[in-house]
Amino acid sequence: MYRILFTTFLKIGAFTIGGGYAMLPLIQREVVDRGWMTKEDFIDLFTVAQSLPGIFAVNISIFVGYN
């Protein structure tokens, strides 16, 4: 599971230019389509990740891995 999570976010980070907000649709598609969480849960996760200090995509990946 962790290897799949790592390679998914590595692929997103390597091929996305523009920062965390440009990655958001790709992250949502990967996470929701794989069934790791629902779209509503992802929206809640997005809200919490914005309120925390640090890199936006890293915060999302931590919460997805924790879920």
All heavy atoms as TSV, in Angstrom:
chain	resi	resn	atom	element	x	y	z
A	1	MET	N	N	0.821	-1.191	0.000
A	1	MET	CA	C	0.000	0.000	0.000
A	1	MET	C	C	0.867	1.257	0.000
A	1	MET	O	O	0.605	2.182	-0.749
A	1	MET	CB	C	-0.928	-0.034	1.212
A	1	MET	CG	C	-1.682	1.224	1.469
A	1	MET	SD	S	-2.876	1.529	0.181
A	1	MET	CE	C	-3.555	3.039	0.734
A	2	TYR	N	N	1.886	1.275	0.843
A	2	TYR	CA	C	2.732	2.466	0.933
A	2	TYR	C	C	3.544	2.677	-0.342
A	2	TYR	O	O	3.794	3.801	-0.739
A	2	TYR	CB	C	3.649	2.395	2.152
A	2	TYR	CG	C	2.905	2.490	3.447
A	2	TYR	CD1	C	2.991	1.492	4.402
A	2	TYR	CD2	C	2.094	3.583	3.713
A	2	TYR	CE1	C	2.292	1.586	5.589
A	2	TYR	CE2	C	1.397	3.679	4.904
A	2	TYR	CZ	C	1.500	2.677	5.838
A	2	TYR	OH	O	0.812	2.771	7.006
A	3	ARG	N	N	3.934	1.590	-0.962
A	3	ARG	CA	C	4.682	1.709	-2.215
A	3	ARG	C	C	3.798	2.294	-3.313
A	3	ARG	O	O	4.235	3.149	-4.081
A	3	ARG	CB	C	5.215	0.348	-2.636
A	3	ARG	CG	C	5.944	0.406	-3.962
A	3	ARG	CD	C	6.460	-0.916	-4.342
A	3	ARG	NE	N	7.897	-0.841	-4.169
A	3	ARG	CZ	C	8.705	-1.855	-4.270
A	3	ARG	NH1	N	8.234	-3.049	-4.499
A	3	ARG	NH2	N	9.982	-1.697	-4.139
A	4	ILE	N	N	2.547	1.866	-3.393
A	4	ILE	CA	C	1.611	2.403	-4.380
A	4	ILE	C	C	1.343	3.877	-4.095
A	4	ILE	O	O	1.313	4.703	-5.009
A	4	ILE	CB	C	0.306	1.588	-4.384
A	4	ILE	CG1	C	0.578	0.164	-4.838
A	4	ILE	CG2	C	-0.738	2.240	-5.270
A	4	ILE	CD1	C	-0.588	-0.772	-4.632
A	5	LEU	N	N	1.155	4.212	-2.827
A	5	LEU	CA	C	0.935	5.601	-2.441
A	5	LEU	C	C	2.140	6.463	-2.807
A	5	LEU	O	O	1.990	7.550	-3.357
A	5	LEU	CB	C	0.647	5.682	-0.946
A	5	LEU	CG	C	0.334	7.042	-0.365
A	5	LEU	CD1	C	-0.981	7.558	-0.922
A	5	LEU	CD2	C	0.263	6.953	1.145
A	6	PHE	N	N	3.337	5.960	-2.522
A	6	PHE	CA	C	4.550	6.697	-2.842
A	6	PHE	C	C	4.701	6.915	-4.341
A	6	PHE	O	O	4.987	8.033	-4.791
A	6	PHE	CB	C	5.780	5.960	-2.292
A	6	PHE	CG	C	7.076	6.595	-2.675
A	6	PHE	CD1	C	7.504	7.752	-2.047
A	6	PHE	CD2	C	7.864	6.052	-3.675
A	6	PHE	CE1	C	8.696	8.353	-2.400
A	6	PHE	CE2	C	9.054	6.651	-4.039
A	6	PHE	CZ	C	9.476	7.794	-3.401
A	7	THR	N	N	4.524	5.869	-5.140
A	7	THR	CA	C	4.693	6.019	-6.584
A	7	THR	C	C	3.608	6.905	-7.191
A	7	THR	O	O	3.882	7.634	-8.148
A	7	THR	CB	C	4.704	4.656	-7.290
A	7	THR	OG1	O	3.506	3.936	-6.976
A	7	THR	CG2	C	5.917	3.848	-6.896
A	8	THR	N	N	2.407	6.887	-6.642
A	8	THR	CA	C	1.340	7.755	-7.136
A	8	THR	C	C	1.701	9.217	-6.931
A	8	THR	O	O	1.616	10.033	-7.858
A	8	THR	CB	C	0.013	7.436	-6.424
A	8	THR	OG1	O	-0.328	6.079	-6.679
A	8	THR	CG2	C	-1.097	8.339	-6.902
A	9	PHE	N	N	2.116	9.583	-5.739
A	9	PHE	CA	C	2.465	10.974	-5.460
A	9	PHE	C	C	3.796	11.370	-6.101
A	9	PHE	O	O	3.993	12.532	-6.435
A	9	PHE	CB	C	2.457	11.244	-3.962
A	9	PHE	CG	C	1.080	11.482	-3.433
A	9	PHE	CD1	C	0.325	10.452	-2.928
A	9	PHE	CD2	C	0.521	12.749	-3.473
A	9	PHE	CE1	C	-0.962	10.668	-2.459
A	9	PHE	CE2	C	-0.757	12.978	-3.008
A	9	PHE	CZ	C	-1.502	11.934	-2.504
A	10	LEU	N	N	4.694	10.431	-6.309
A	10	LEU	CA	C	5.924	10.721	-7.032
A	10	LEU	C	C	5.605	11.074	-8.481
A	10	LEU	O	O	6.151	12.034	-9.034
A	10	LEU	CB	C	6.879	9.534	-6.979
A	10	LEU	CG	C	8.196	9.704	-7.730
A	10	LEU	CD1	C	9.059	10.750	-7.035
A	10	LEU	CD2	C	8.922	8.381	-7.817
A	11	LYS	N	N	4.707	10.319	-9.088
A	11	LYS	CA	C	4.307	10.592	-10.470
A	11	LYS	C	C	3.635	11.954	-10.582
A	11	LYS	O	O	3.920	12.725	-11.495
A	11	LYS	CB	C	3.356	9.493	-10.950
A	11	LYS	CG	C	2.832	9.686	-12.349
A	11	LYS	CD	C	1.915	8.551	-12.771
A	11	LYS	CE	C	0.651	8.600	-11.954
A	11	LYS	NZ	N	-0.366	7.661	-12.396
A	12	ILE	N	N	2.769	12.267	-9.651
A	12	ILE	CA	C	2.085	13.562	-9.668
A	12	ILE	C	C	3.088	14.696	-9.482
A	12	ILE	O	O	3.047	15.703	-10.195
A	12	ILE	CB	C	0.991	13.612	-8.586
A	12	ILE	CG1	C	-0.145	12.671	-8.949
A	12	ILE	CG2	C	0.463	15.024	-8.398
A	12	ILE	CD1	C	-1.150	12.448	-7.833
A	13	GLY	N	N	3.998	14.556	-8.556
A	13	GLY	CA	C	4.977	15.603	-8.294
A	13	GLY	C	C	5.980	15.788	-9.412
A	13	GLY	O	O	6.432	16.900	-9.674
A	14	ALA	N	N	6.318	14.717	-10.087
A	14	ALA	CA	C	7.329	14.807	-11.137
A	14	ALA	C	C	6.794	15.442	-12.417
A	14	ALA	O	O	7.551	16.066	-13.160
A	14	ALA	CB	C	7.872	13.416	-11.443
A	15	PHE	N	N	5.516	15.285	-12.675
A	15	PHE	CA	C	4.970	15.739	-13.947
A	15	PHE	C	C	4.035	16.936	-13.840
A	15	PHE	O	O	3.386	17.295	-14.809
A	15	PHE	CB	C	4.249	14.592	-14.648
A	15	PHE	CG	C	5.174	13.474	-15.028
A	15	PHE	CD1	C	5.104	12.257	-14.386
A	15	PHE	CD2	C	6.130	13.668	-15.998
A	15	PHE	CE1	C	5.962	11.233	-14.724
A	15	PHE	CE2	C	7.004	12.644	-16.343
A	15	PHE	CZ	C	6.922	11.418	-15.703
A	16	THR	N	N	3.977	17.566	-12.686
A	16	THR	CA	C	3.105	18.724	-12.513
A	16	THR	C	C	3.954	19.967	-12.289
A	16	THR	O	O	4.831	19.988	-11.433
A	16	THR	CB	C	2.161	18.525	-11.317
A	16	THR	OG1	O	1.455	17.308	-11.486
A	16	THR	CG2	C	1.178	19.659	-11.217
A	17	ILE	N	N	3.659	21.004	-13.048
A	17	ILE	CA	C	4.338	22.283	-12.895
A	17	ILE	C	C	3.303	23.297	-12.421
A	17	ILE	O	O	2.203	23.367	-12.959
A	17	ILE	CB	C	4.950	22.750	-14.225
A	17	ILE	CG1	C	5.989	21.742	-14.691
A	17	ILE	CG2	C	5.564	24.129	-14.089
A	17	ILE	CD1	C	6.522	21.996	-16.070
A	18	GLY	N	N	3.612	24.057	-11.388
A	18	GLY	CA	C	2.700	25.091	-10.943
A	18	GLY	C	C	2.360	25.037	-9.469
A	18	GLY	O	O	1.600	25.857	-8.993
A	19	GLY	N	N	2.869	24.092	-8.735
A	19	GLY	CA	C	2.629	24.060	-7.305
A	19	GLY	C	C	1.462	23.178	-6.889
A	19	GLY	O	O	0.905	22.427	-7.686
A	20	GLY	N	N	1.096	23.309	-5.617
A	20	GLY	CA	C	0.083	22.451	-5.024
A	20	GLY	C	C	-1.296	22.578	-5.636
A	20	GLY	O	O	-2.006	21.596	-5.798
A	21	TYR	N	N	-1.684	23.785	-5.983
A	21	TYR	CA	C	-3.026	23.972	-6.529
A	21	TYR	C	C	-3.144	23.419	-7.943
A	21	TYR	O	O	-4.214	23.024	-8.364
A	21	TYR	CB	C	-3.418	25.442	-6.492
A	21	TYR	CG	C	-3.598	25.922	-5.074
A	21	TYR	CD1	C	-2.656	26.742	-4.482
A	21	TYR	CD2	C	-4.685	25.512	-4.335
A	21	TYR	CE1	C	-2.805	27.156	-3.170
A	21	TYR	CE2	C	-4.853	25.916	-3.020
A	21	TYR	CZ	C	-3.912	26.739	-2.445
A	21	TYR	OH	O	-4.055	27.128	-1.153
A	22	ALA	N	N	-2.054	23.365	-8.676
A	22	ALA	CA	C	-2.078	22.728	-10.000
A	22	ALA	C	C	-2.139	21.212	-9.873
A	22	ALA	O	O	-2.647	20.532	-10.763
A	22	ALA	CB	C	-0.847	23.141	-10.797
A	23	MET	N	N	-1.641	20.682	-8.757
A	23	MET	CA	C	-1.671	19.240	-8.518
A	23	MET	C	C	-3.023	18.747	-8.032
A	23	MET	O	O	-3.312	17.565	-8.117
A	23	MET	CB	C	-0.628	18.866	-7.455
A	23	MET	CG	C	0.770	19.047	-7.833
A	23	MET	SD	S	1.802	18.600	-6.432
A	23	MET	CE	C	3.395	19.022	-7.066
A	24	LEU	N	N	-3.822	19.631	-7.528
A	24	LEU	CA	C	-5.065	19.239	-6.867
A	24	LEU	C	C	-5.981	18.368	-7.724
A	24	LEU	O	O	-6.447	17.329	-7.243
A	24	LEU	CB	C	-5.800	20.480	-6.360
A	24	LEU	CG	C	-6.993	20.229	-5.469
A	24	LEU	CD1	C	-6.572	19.500	-4.212
A	24	LEU	CD2	C	-7.641	21.543	-5.107
A	25	PRO	N	N	-6.265	18.713	-8.982
A	25	PRO	CA	C	-7.135	17.832	-9.774
A	25	PRO	C	C	-6.533	16.449	-10.021
A	25	PRO	O	O	-7.254	15.447	-10.023
A	25	PRO	CB	C	-7.316	18.576	-11.104
A	25	PRO	CG	C	-6.907	19.960	-10.845
A	25	PRO	CD	C	-5.957	19.938	-9.705
A	26	LEU	N	N	-5.215	16.386	-10.191
A	26	LEU	CA	C	-4.570	15.088	-10.389
A	26	LEU	C	C	-4.627	14.241	-9.127
A	26	LEU	O	O	-4.889	13.042	-9.181
A	26	LEU	CB	C	-3.116	15.283	-10.820
A	26	LEU	CG	C	-2.896	15.979	-12.154
A	26	LEU	CD1	C	-1.428	16.261	-12.357
A	26	LEU	CD2	C	-3.445	15.147	-13.274
A	27	ILE	N	N	-4.377	14.873	-7.997
A	27	ILE	CA	C	-4.434	14.154	-6.728
A	27	ILE	C	C	-5.853	13.651	-6.478
A	27	ILE	O	O	-6.059	12.497	-6.097
A	27	ILE	CB	C	-3.954	15.044	-5.566
A	27	ILE	CG1	C	-2.480	15.395	-5.724
A	27	ILE	CG2	C	-4.184	14.353	-4.228
A	27	ILE	CD1	C	-1.983	16.438	-4.743
A	28	GLN	N	N	-6.839	14.499	-6.729
A	28	GLN	CA	C	-8.228	14.099	-6.514
A	28	GLN	C	C	-8.598	12.924	-7.411
A	28	GLN	O	O	-9.218	11.965	-6.954
A	28	GLN	CB	C	-9.168	15.267	-6.786
A	28	GLN	CG	C	-10.617	14.899	-6.586
A	28	GLN	CD	C	-11.552	16.045	-6.889
A	28	GLN	OE1	O	-11.118	17.149	-7.207
A	28	GLN	NE2	N	-12.830	15.786	-6.780
A	29	ARG	N	N	-8.214	12.988	-8.676
A	29	ARG	CA	C	-8.555	11.902	-9.591
A	29	ARG	C	C	-7.916	10.588	-9.143
A	29	ARG	O	O	-8.578	9.545	-9.122
A	29	ARG	CB	C	-8.113	12.250	-11.010
A	29	ARG	CG	C	-8.516	11.183	-12.016
A	29	ARG	CD	C	-8.148	11.546	-13.414
A	29	ARG	NE	N	-6.704	11.786	-13.493
A	29	ARG	CZ	C	-6.145	12.628	-14.337
A	29	ARG	NH1	N	-6.880	13.315	-15.174
A	29	ARG	NH2	N	-4.832	12.794	-14.355
A	30	GLU	N	N	-6.647	10.624	-8.773
A	30	GLU	CA	C	-5.962	9.402	-8.354
A	30	GLU	C	C	-6.563	8.830	-7.074
A	30	GLU	O	O	-6.806	7.628	-6.970
A	30	GLU	CB	C	-4.468	9.677	-8.153
A	30	GLU	CG	C	-3.706	9.942	-9.412
A	30	GLU	CD	C	-3.527	8.705	-10.274
A	30	GLU	OE1	O	-3.495	7.582	-9.731
A	30	GLU	OE2	O	-3.412	8.870	-11.492
A	31	VAL	N	N	-6.802	9.690	-6.104
A	31	VAL	CA	C	-7.263	9.221	-4.794
A	31	VAL	C	C	-8.704	8.729	-4.859
A	31	VAL	O	O	-9.034	7.671	-4.311
A	31	VAL	CB	C	-7.100	10.356	-3.755
A	31	VAL	CG1	C	-7.786	10.024	-2.463
A	31	VAL	CG2	C	-5.636	10.636	-3.509
A	32	VAL	N	N	-9.573	9.457	-5.538
A	32	VAL	CA	C	-10.986	9.081	-5.590
A	32	VAL	C	C	-11.190	7.884	-6.513
A	32	VAL	O	O	-11.936	6.959	-6.183
A	32	VAL	CB	C	-11.852	10.288	-6.019
A	32	VAL	CG1	C	-13.289	9.879	-6.258
A	32	VAL	CG2	C	-11.790	11.377	-4.955
A	33	ASP	N	N	-10.520	7.858	-7.681
A	33	ASP	CA	C	-10.697	6.747	-8.617
A	33	ASP	C	C	-10.155	5.434	-8.076
A	33	ASP	O	O	-10.675	4.367	-8.401
A	33	ASP	CB	C	-10.032	7.054	-9.962
A	33	ASP	CG	C	-10.792	8.094	-10.761
A	33	ASP	OD1	O	-11.931	8.437	-10.354
A	33	ASP	OD2	O	-10.257	8.568	-11.786
A	34	ARG	N	N	-9.124	5.497	-7.265
A	34	ARG	CA	C	-8.583	4.274	-6.670
A	34	ARG	C	C	-9.421	3.786	-5.489
A	34	ARG	O	O	-9.182	2.704	-4.965
A	34	ARG	CB	C	-7.144	4.492	-6.217
A	34	ARG	CG	C	-6.176	4.657	-7.354
A	34	ARG	CD	C	-4.779	4.861	-6.825
A	34	ARG	NE	N	-3.861	5.204	-7.878
A	34	ARG	CZ	C	-3.019	4.338	-8.438
A	34	ARG	NH1	N	-3.010	3.094	-8.014
A	34	ARG	NH2	N	-2.209	4.727	-9.385
A	35	GLY	N	N	-10.358	4.596	-5.049
A	35	GLY	CA	C	-11.229	4.194	-3.959
A	35	GLY	C	C	-10.630	4.386	-2.584
A	35	GLY	O	O	-11.106	3.814	-1.612
A	36	TRP	N	N	-9.588	5.188	-2.497
A	36	TRP	CA	C	-8.961	5.413	-1.202
A	36	TRP	C	C	-9.823	6.293	-0.318
A	36	TRP	O	O	-9.739	6.199	0.910
A	36	TRP	CB	C	-7.584	6.024	-1.365
A	36	TRP	CG	C	-6.576	5.088	-1.970
A	36	TRP	CD1	C	-6.669	3.728	-2.025
A	36	TRP	CD2	C	-5.359	5.432	-2.604
A	36	TRP	NE1	N	-5.563	3.218	-2.660
A	36	TRP	CE2	C	-4.744	4.235	-3.023
A	36	TRP	CE3	C	-4.721	6.626	-2.867
A	36	TRP	CZ2	C	-3.522	4.211	-3.681
A	36	TRP	CZ3	C	-3.501	6.593	-3.517
A	36	TRP	CH2	C	-2.909	5.405	-3.921
A	37	MET	N	N	-10.636	7.159	-0.920
A	37	MET	CA	C	-11.579	7.982	-0.173
A	37	MET	C	C	-12.629	8.519	-1.131
A	37	MET	O	O	-12.439	8.488	-2.343
A	37	MET	CB	C	-10.888	9.121	0.592
A	37	MET	CG	C	-10.163	10.128	-0.242
A	37	MET	SD	S	-9.391	11.456	0.714
A	37	MET	CE	C	-8.500	10.594	1.956
A	38	THR	N	N	-13.716	8.991	-0.562
A	38	THR	CA	C	-14.787	9.547	-1.390
A	38	THR	C	C	-14.467	10.992	-1.760
A	38	THR	O	O	-13.554	11.604	-1.200
A	38	THR	CB	C	-16.133	9.502	-0.647
A	38	THR	OG1	O	-16.043	10.358	0.495
A	38	THR	CG2	C	-16.492	8.089	-0.228
A	39	LYS	N	N	-15.242	11.527	-2.688
A	39	LYS	CA	C	-15.019	12.910	-3.108
A	39	LYS	C	C	-15.292	13.878	-1.966
A	39	LYS	O	O	-14.587	14.863	-1.794
A	39	LYS	CB	C	-15.905	13.238	-4.302
A	39	LYS	CG	C	-15.613	14.567	-4.918
A	39	LYS	CD	C	-16.393	14.759	-6.205
A	39	LYS	CE	C	-16.038	16.091	-6.826
A	39	LYS	NZ	N	-16.699	16.287	-8.107
A	40	GLU	N	N	-16.302	13.592	-1.163
A	40	GLU	CA	C	-16.626	14.446	-0.021
A	40	GLU	C	C	-15.513	14.413	1.012
A	40	GLU	O	O	-15.163	15.446	1.599
A	40	GLU	CB	C	-17.948	14.021	0.619
A	40	GLU	CG	C	-19.160	14.280	-0.248
A	40	GLU	CD	C	-19.357	13.250	-1.351
A	40	GLU	OE1	O	-18.809	12.117	-1.229
A	40	GLU	OE2	O	-20.033	13.568	-2.337
A	41	ASP	N	N	-14.948	13.233	1.250
A	41	ASP	CA	C	-13.817	13.135	2.172
A	41	ASP	C	C	-12.607	13.897	1.650
A	41	ASP	O	O	-11.866	14.511	2.422
A	41	ASP	CB	C	-13.432	11.674	2.400
A	41	ASP	CG	C	-14.447	10.931	3.236
A	41	ASP	OD1	O	-15.230	11.591	3.962
A	41	ASP	OD2	O	-14.466	9.688	3.160
A	42	PHE	N	N	-12.396	13.865	0.334
A	42	PHE	CA	C	-11.275	14.589	-0.242
A	42	PHE	C	C	-11.447	16.094	-0.080
A	42	PHE	O	O	-10.481	16.802	0.183
A	42	PHE	CB	C	-11.091	14.237	-1.719
A	42	PHE	CG	C	-9.883	14.876	-2.321
A	42	PHE	CD1	C	-8.627	14.351	-2.105
A	42	PHE	CD2	C	-9.996	16.024	-3.083
A	42	PHE	CE1	C	-7.502	14.942	-2.634
A	42	PHE	CE2	C	-8.882	16.627	-3.628
A	42	PHE	CZ	C	-7.632	16.081	-3.400
A	43	ILE	N	N	-12.667	16.578	-0.228
A	43	ILE	CA	C	-12.917	18.010	-0.039
A	43	ILE	C	C	-12.640	18.406	1.404
A	43	ILE	O	O	-12.044	19.455	1.672
A	43	ILE	CB	C	-14.356	18.361	-0.467
A	43	ILE	CG1	C	-14.496	18.191	-1.982
A	43	ILE	CG2	C	-14.725	19.780	-0.054
A	43	ILE	CD1	C	-15.913	18.265	-2.485
A	44	ASP	N	N	-13.048	17.573	2.353
A	44	ASP	CA	C	-12.733	17.835	3.760
A	44	ASP	C	C	-11.224	17.800	4.000
A	44	ASP	O	O	-10.677	18.622	4.742
A	44	ASP	CB	C	-13.427	16.812	4.657
A	44	ASP	CG	C	-14.933	16.956	4.661
A	44	ASP	OD1	O	-15.435	18.045	4.287
A	44	ASP	OD2	O	-15.616	15.972	5.017
A	45	LEU	N	N	-10.558	16.847	3.373
A	45	LEU	CA	C	-9.108	16.741	3.491
A	45	LEU	C	C	-8.425	17.981	2.926
A	45	LEU	O	O	-7.462	18.485	3.508
A	45	LEU	CB	C	-8.626	15.499	2.749
A	45	LEU	CG	C	-7.134	15.307	2.623
A	45	LEU	CD1	C	-6.552	14.910	3.958
A	45	LEU	CD2	C	-6.825	14.283	1.575
A	46	PHE	N	N	-8.912	18.480	1.815
A	46	PHE	CA	C	-8.372	19.691	1.204
A	46	PHE	C	C	-8.477	20.867	2.160
A	46	PHE	O	O	-7.544	21.651	2.312
A	46	PHE	CB	C	-9.128	19.969	-0.095
A	46	PHE	CG	C	-8.839	21.296	-0.706
A	46	PHE	CD1	C	-7.599	21.575	-1.245
A	46	PHE	CD2	C	-9.811	22.270	-0.755
A	46	PHE	CE1	C	-7.330	22.801	-1.823
A	46	PHE	CE2	C	-9.557	23.505	-1.327
A	46	PHE	CZ	C	-8.309	23.766	-1.862
A	47	THR	N	N	-9.599	20.983	2.845
A	47	THR	CA	C	-9.806	22.074	3.798
A	47	THR	C	C	-8.817	21.991	4.955
A	47	THR	O	O	-8.214	22.993	5.345
A	47	THR	CB	C	-11.247	22.034	4.334
A	47	THR	OG1	O	-12.144	22.048	3.229
A	47	THR	CG2	C	-11.527	23.199	5.241
A	48	VAL	N	N	-8.632	20.813	5.486
A	48	VAL	CA	C	-7.718	20.639	6.611
A	48	VAL	C	C	-6.274	20.862	6.168
A	48	VAL	O	O	-5.483	21.498	6.880
A	48	VAL	CB	C	-7.893	19.240	7.233
A	48	VAL	CG1	C	-6.832	18.955	8.267
A	48	VAL	CG2	C	-9.266	19.109	7.851
A	49	ALA	N	N	-5.911	20.378	4.988
A	49	ALA	CA	C	-4.535	20.525	4.498
A	49	ALA	C	C	-4.182	21.988	4.257
A	49	ALA	O	O	-3.025	22.377	4.420
A	49	ALA	CB	C	-4.341	19.719	3.227
A	50	GLN	N	N	-5.156	22.795	3.875
A	50	GLN	CA	C	-4.891	24.218	3.680
A	50	GLN	C	C	-4.611	24.932	4.992
A	50	GLN	O	O	-3.865	25.898	5.022
A	50	GLN	CB	C	-6.083	24.898	3.017
A	50	GLN	CG	C	-6.066	24.856	1.533
A	50	GLN	CD	C	-7.155	25.744	0.978
A	50	GLN	OE1	O	-8.297	25.698	1.424
A	50	GLN	NE2	N	-6.801	26.549	0.019
A	51	SER	N	N	-5.200	24.466	6.065
A	51	SER	CA	C	-5.056	25.161	7.341
A	51	SER	C	C	-3.757	24.808	8.066
A	51	SER	O	O	-3.403	25.478	9.030
A	51	SER	CB	C	-6.252	24.853	8.247
A	51	SER	OG	O	-6.250	23.492	8.611
A	52	LEU	N	N	-3.060	23.787	7.614
A	52	LEU	CA	C	-1.827	23.361	8.265
A	52	LEU	C	C	-0.608	24.002	7.611
A	52	LEU	O	O	-0.608	24.253	6.410
A	52	LEU	CB	C	-1.697	21.841	8.193
A	52	LEU	CG	C	-2.759	21.057	8.957
A	52	LEU	CD1	C	-2.617	19.581	8.673
A	52	LEU	CD2	C	-2.634	21.316	10.438
A	53	PRO	N	N	0.442	24.256	8.390
A	53	PRO	CA	C	1.671	24.787	7.781
A	53	PRO	C	C	2.393	23.695	6.996
A	53	PRO	O	O	2.245	22.504	7.281
A	53	PRO	CB	C	2.494	25.234	8.989
A	53	PRO	CG	C	2.008	24.391	10.108
A	53	PRO	CD	C	0.554	24.130	9.830
A	54	GLY	N	N	3.126	24.096	6.007
A	54	GLY	CA	C	3.904	23.143	5.233
A	54	GLY	C	C	3.446	23.075	3.796
A	54	GLY	O	O	2.567	23.809	3.357
A	55	ILE	N	N	4.061	22.172	3.075
A	55	ILE	CA	C	3.770	22.008	1.659
A	55	ILE	C	C	2.417	21.334	1.501
A	55	ILE	O	O	2.140	20.308	2.111
A	55	ILE	CB	C	4.881	21.191	0.984
A	55	ILE	CG1	C	6.226	21.897	1.161
A	55	ILE	CG2	C	4.576	20.967	-0.486
A	55	ILE	CD1	C	7.404	21.079	0.754
A	56	PHE	N	N	1.608	21.926	0.667
A	56	PHE	CA	C	0.225	21.505	0.489
A	56	PHE	C	C	0.111	20.032	0.043
A	56	PHE	O	O	-0.636	19.257	0.624
A	56	PHE	CB	C	-0.418	22.436	-0.542
A	56	PHE	CG	C	-1.824	22.129	-0.873
A	56	PHE	CD1	C	-2.815	22.365	0.037
A	56	PHE	CD2	C	-2.151	21.605	-2.107
A	56	PHE	CE1	C	-4.126	22.085	-0.274
A	56	PHE	CE2	C	-3.449	21.326	-2.416
A	56	PHE	CZ	C	-4.442	21.569	-1.491
A	57	ALA	N	N	0.856	19.649	-0.984
A	57	ALA	CA	C	0.772	18.283	-1.506
A	57	ALA	C	C	1.284	17.260	-0.495
A	57	ALA	O	O	0.769	16.141	-0.427
A	57	ALA	CB	C	1.542	18.167	-2.814
A	58	VAL	N	N	2.257	17.641	0.292
A	58	VAL	CA	C	2.784	16.732	1.315
A	58	VAL	C	C	1.739	16.506	2.402
A	58	VAL	O	O	1.541	15.377	2.865
A	58	VAL	CB	C	4.100	17.285	1.910
A	58	VAL	CG1	C	4.554	16.453	3.085
A	58	VAL	CG2	C	5.163	17.348	0.851
A	59	ASN	N	N	1.042	17.567	2.805
A	59	ASN	CA	C	-0.008	17.420	3.805
A	59	ASN	C	C	-1.112	16.486	3.308
A	59	ASN	O	O	-1.604	15.643	4.057
A	59	ASN	CB	C	-0.604	18.777	4.162
A	59	ASN	CG	C	0.353	19.637	4.935
A	59	ASN	OD1	O	1.290	19.148	5.532
A	59	ASN	ND2	N	0.124	20.931	4.920
A	60	ILE	N	N	-1.491	16.626	2.049
A	60	ILE	CA	C	-2.524	15.750	1.493
A	60	ILE	C	C	-2.039	14.305	1.460
A	60	ILE	O	O	-2.768	13.386	1.826
A	60	ILE	CB	C	-2.951	16.227	0.098
A	60	ILE	CG1	C	-3.757	17.511	0.213
A	60	ILE	CG2	C	-3.786	15.167	-0.615
A	60	ILE	CD1	C	-4.190	18.095	-1.103
A	61	SER	N	N	-0.795	14.089	1.037
A	61	SER	CA	C	-0.293	12.718	0.958
A	61	SER	C	C	-0.201	12.073	2.332
A	61	SER	O	O	-0.449	10.868	2.470
A	61	SER	CB	C	1.067	12.688	0.258
A	61	SER	OG	O	2.042	13.352	1.014
A	62	ILE	N	N	0.122	12.857	3.340
A	62	ILE	CA	C	0.177	12.320	4.704
A	62	ILE	C	C	-1.212	11.881	5.154
A	62	ILE	O	O	-1.390	10.789	5.699
A	62	ILE	CB	C	0.770	13.359	5.677
A	62	ILE	CG1	C	2.252	13.537	5.393
A	62	ILE	CG2	C	0.537	12.946	7.124
A	62	ILE	CD1	C	2.877	14.704	6.127
A	63	PHE	N	N	-2.206	12.701	4.892
A	63	PHE	CA	C	-3.564	12.333	5.308
A	63	PHE	C	C	-4.118	11.174	4.521
A	63	PHE	O	O	-4.836	10.331	5.066
A	63	PHE	CB	C	-4.505	13.536	5.189
A	63	PHE	CG	C	-4.363	14.526	6.312
A	63	PHE	CD1	C	-4.028	15.830	6.066
A	63	PHE	CD2	C	-4.572	14.135	7.624
A	63	PHE	CE1	C	-3.887	16.731	7.082
A	63	PHE	CE2	C	-4.441	15.022	8.667
A	63	PHE	CZ	C	-4.106	16.333	8.400
A	64	VAL	N	N	-3.792	11.079	3.246
A	64	VAL	CA	C	-4.250	9.945	2.446
A	64	VAL	C	C	-3.611	8.655	2.956
A	64	VAL	O	O	-4.260	7.631	3.079
A	64	VAL	CB	C	-3.955	10.151	0.947
A	64	VAL	CG1	C	-4.216	8.892	0.149
A	64	VAL	CG2	C	-4.807	11.287	0.393
A	65	GLY	N	N	-2.331	8.714	3.279
A	65	GLY	CA	C	-1.649	7.549	3.830
A	65	GLY	C	C	-2.163	7.166	5.194
A	65	GLY	O	O	-2.219	5.975	5.543
A	66	TYR	N	N	-2.555	8.132	5.985
A	66	TYR	CA	C	-3.089	7.863	7.318
A	66	TYR	C	C	-4.488	7.265	7.240
A	66	TYR	O	O	-4.862	6.438	8.058
A	66	TYR	CB	C	-3.111	9.149	8.133
A	66	TYR	CG	C	-3.607	8.967	9.541
A	66	TYR	CD1	C	-2.804	8.346	10.507
A	66	TYR	CD2	C	-4.880	9.394	9.920
A	66	TYR	CE1	C	-3.254	8.164	11.797
A	66	TYR	CE2	C	-5.332	9.217	11.212
A	66	TYR	CZ	C	-4.520	8.609	12.144
A	66	TYR	OH	O	-4.984	8.425	13.415
A	67	ASN	N	N	-5.238	7.685	6.223
A	67	ASN	CA	C	-6.609	7.201	6.070
A	67	ASN	C	C	-6.566	5.774	5.696
A	67	ASN	O	O	-7.132	4.874	5.991
A	67	ASN	CB	C	-7.335	8.013	4.998
A	67	ASN	CG	C	-8.804	7.713	4.941
A	67	ASN	OD1	O	-9.348	7.038	5.771
A	67	ASN	ND2	N	-9.423	8.275	3.952
